[in-house]
Amino acid sequence: MENMEYNTTRNKLIISEYGRNVQKLVNLCMSIDDRDQRTKFAKVIVQIMGQMNPAVRESGDFRHKLWDHMHIISNFQLDVDSPYPPPTKKFLDTRPQPVAYGDNHIKYRMYGSNIARIIEKAINFEDGEEKDALVAAIANHLKKSYLAWNRESVDDEQIFQHLEVLSEGKLELKEDVRLSTTNEILARNKKKKTTTKPPPKMQKKGMRKRK
């Protein structure tokens, strides 16, 4: 009776997607003395790997990836005439550079980050009616956003203070400007929800529409 192999006694799979048989083929390839024969056998292994892992073939450089994977499975010990430069263990172990997070500090999260860009644009506007209208629109947007985050009423003076903080004191509302009331904003939000029609149901195949 042949001795059975158990996972606990086998070598660890280096790339599990290709299975243990491919790993055995790579090990067998490394044992071939003749370089030309070893290279031919390596090409056959790459073909097998491509058939076993079709997901890799979806990328444009899939052949390069397959050869890289074979070198990795061999623990970078396979010496063949590869059509691509073989990867190095040092490159594989190199950690990618951490992605820098945006340093945009959102003072009031309920307003989001885009409002900062809008306020910056408004600051650069020339003084006049167009800028006054834009500042009033921004203030109304702040109030609308605040009420979407907190359904309770908000005092306009608080919105004015937030605008001053967000604009670093560079934007001011005219004294005669009046913001939309809380009831008006909530009523418009409610109307938008009720007027949004659900998508029409698909008619069952073979059924005629009644007149």
Beta strands, then each sheet from edge to edge (+ up, - down):
end
